[in-house]
């Protein structure tokens, strides 16, 4: 355990030693917000107003929809940036030193994942705070105290799941070039999978089905349920429940397998189980690496 703690501290210090890494981990979030405000916000608000028959709460709903997805995407991109430490260690032959040392390889894997989990959670919470301020400035309301705790809990779970899954892929890479290509591709694809750029209801049925096999889909859905709960309740006050279900399904805050709506408990279970499984796979991959 002492070895694991030392390695985790070492990885955190190495990442934080480079302020540019932290800066670029956060700046991508603000770029998405800026692009959303310039190109997507008005169209989405128009669509929400048309569906709900009024624009009173459209801004609040649309901004909440974006921020909920954004913090989950952030949990992936920030963790990926931290996990780049392993590639750096590998190219500098430091990882080889760890592998030939009398250190359990599970501790080596865990040290990278836990460091990324801690940093990813902290920076994603900063993104969450920024998102709340953005929503308030644009006419929405802050989340309640209980909802804030729910979001923070979801951030911690989402970062764990995302970090473990991403690390499993990163652990199979052997060069900076491969890692940079993977980062670029993942950063592009994840925005569509999470429904950041467009509501999931716009995507084709085959793509919607595909997203249901990706754990982040359930993290986004859980986050949107919390963020959109109050504005949706106010906008659809007096409307039939079927209208609310259809709206939330279109915007990705509800996930269905056929006619079955996936429960919150099951979605949390998928996130936790995927994190544990991919962490185990990463340990298997690391055990096969030669010292």
N, C-alpha and C positions, 0 to 999 in steps of 0.2 A: 504493500500500500504506500509506503514511504517513497519507493521508486516511482510509482505512478504519480504521486503528488509533485515530486520534483520535476518529472517530465512535463506535466501539465503546466506548471509555473514557467518552465523554460520556454515552452511553445507560446504561451501568452506574452511573455516578455519579448520574444523575438518578433512577434507580430506587431505589438504596440511600439516597438523600437522604431518602426518606419511609419511616421505620421501620414505619408502619402497613401499607404495601404488603407488606413482607416478613413482618410478623406475620400478616396475613390469608392470605398465600400458604401459610403453614405451619399455621395454625389449622384450616383446612378438613380437613387430613389427620387431625388429632387428633379432630375431630368425627366423622369416618367411623369411626375406631377405637372411639370411645365408643359410637356407635350400634350398631356391630357387636357389641361386648361385651355390650350391654344386650339386644339383640333377636334377633340372628342366630346367635351363636356356639353356644349350646346346641343349637339345632335342627340346625345343620350337623354338630356333633360326633356327635349321635345318628344322623344319616344315615350318616356315615363309619363309625361303630362297627358299624352294622347290615350295611353292605356288606362290611366287612373281618372281621366276626366277633369283634370285640374293641375295647376302648376304650383300650388301653395307649398308642398313639401318635396317637390321634384329635386330641387338642388340638394337638399339634405340627404335624400335617398341615394342619389347618384354619387355624391361625394363619399358617403359611407360605404357604398358598394366598391368604389375604387380603393379606398384606404384599407378596407378589410382584405382585399386581394393583394394589395401592395405589401403589407407587412408579412404575408406568407411568402411572397416572391423574395422579399428581402431576407427571409430566413434561409433561403437557398443560396442566394448570391453572396451574402456575407460569409456564410459558412464555407462556401467554395473558395473564397479568397483566403480564408485562414488555412484551409487544407492544402493550399499551395505550398505551405511550409514543408510538407512531406516531399514534394517534388524537388524543392530547393535542397533539402537534406539529402535526397537521393543523388542529385547531380553533383553535389559537393562531397559525396562519399561519406557523409555523416551517418546516413541511415545504415550503411554497411557496418559502421562501428557499433551501432546499437544492436544490430542483428547478431554480431559475433560476441557481444558482451553477454554476461550471465543475467540477461533480463528476459522475463517472460514476454513472448511476442504479443500476447493479449494486452499487456500493459502498454506496449508501444502503440498498438492500434488505439486503445482507450485514451492514451494521452493526447493524440491528435484530435480524436472525436470530442473529448471533454473540453479541450481548449477551444475548439471551434464552437461547441455548444455554449460555453460561457460567453465568449465574445459575441457570437451571433445573437444570443438572447439579449445581451446588453445593448447592442447597436440597434436591434429591431425594436426594443422598447423605446429608444430615442426616436426612431421613425414613427412609432405609434403616437408618441407625445406630439411630434410635429404634425402628424395627420389630424389629431384632435384639434389643434390650433387652427389648421387650415379649414376644417369643417365649421368651426365656430365663426371664423372670419367671413365665411361665405353664407352665413345665415342659419346654420344648423345649431345643434346643442351638444354640449359635452355628454359623454356617457355617464351613467350613474356610477357610484362607488363600487357596487357589486359587479356591474358590467365591466368596469376597468379591471377588476380582479380576474374575471373570466377571460378577458383578452390576454392578460399577462400569463395566466396559466396555459392558454392555448399557444401563445408564443413559445413558451418553454417546451411544450410537447412537439410543436411543429418544427422547431429548430433541431430537436433531438432526432426526429424522424428524417428530416432533410439531410442533416449532417451524416448520419449513418449510411443513407442510401448513396449520397454523393461520394463519400469516402470509399465505398466499395468499388466504384468506377475509377476513382483517382488512384487507388492502390494498384491498379493494373497498368498504369501509365509509367513510361520510363524516360520521358523527356519533357522539357519545358514547352516545346512546340506542340506536342500532343495535348498537354494540359491547357494551353492557351486556345487551341482549336475547340476543345471540349467546352471551355468556359464561354466562348463566343456563341457556339451552337446552343448550349443550354440556356444562356441568357436570353436568346431570341425565342426559343420554343416555349420556355416556361411561362412567358407572358400570355401566350395564346391558350395554353393548357389551363392556366389558372383563371382565364377569363378576364385578364386585365385590360386588354385592348378592345375587346368586344364581349358582350354578354354571351354566355355559353349557348343560349338558345339560338343564336345566329349560326352557330357551327353546324356542319352536316351531321346527320344522325350517326354515321360511322365514326366521326371524330369524337362526338359526345360519348359514344360507347367506349372508345379507346381511353378517354380521360378517366373513366370509372375504374380502370386498372392501375391508376397512378395515385399513390397515397396523398399527394399534395391537394388533389381535388377535394378530399374530405376535410383537409385543414382549412382550405378556402371557404368551403360551405359552412363549417362551424363558426369561423370568424365573421362571415357575413350575417349569420343568424343573430349574432350579438350586436354587430354594428347597425344592422337595418331593422332591428326589432321595433324600436320606438317610432321612427319615421314611417315605417310601413303600417303600423297599427293606427297611427293618426291619419295617414293618407287614405286608408281603406276602411275607416270607421263606418260601420253600418253596411259595408259591402259583404256579399256572400263569401263564405270561407273558400269556395272553389276558385273565386277570382284571386284571392290572396295566394293560394297554392300555385296557381298557374303563373302568376307574376314572379313569385320567388323561385319557381323551377326554371323559368326563363333566364333569370338573373343569377342563378347558380347558388342560391342560399338553401335550396333543397335538392337532394340527390335521390333519384329513383332507380331501382333495379326492376324494370318492368313496371308493375303496378305497386310495388312495395317501396315505401319511403324509408330510406336508410336512417335509422335512429341515431341520436347524438352519441349514445353509449357505444354503438357499433362503430361509428366513425372514429371515436377516440381509440377504440380497441385496434382498428386498422392502423392508425398512426403509430401507436406504441409497439404493436407487434411487428410492423415493417421496420421500425428502428432497431428492435432487438435482433430480428432475422438478418438484416444487412450488416449489423455490427458483427454478428457471428460469422457471416460469409467473409467479412474483411479479415477477421482473425485467421480463417482458413487460408485465404490468399497470402497473408503475411507469413504464415508458417511454411508456405511453399517457396518463399523467397530464399535464395542462398545467401549466406553471410559472406 
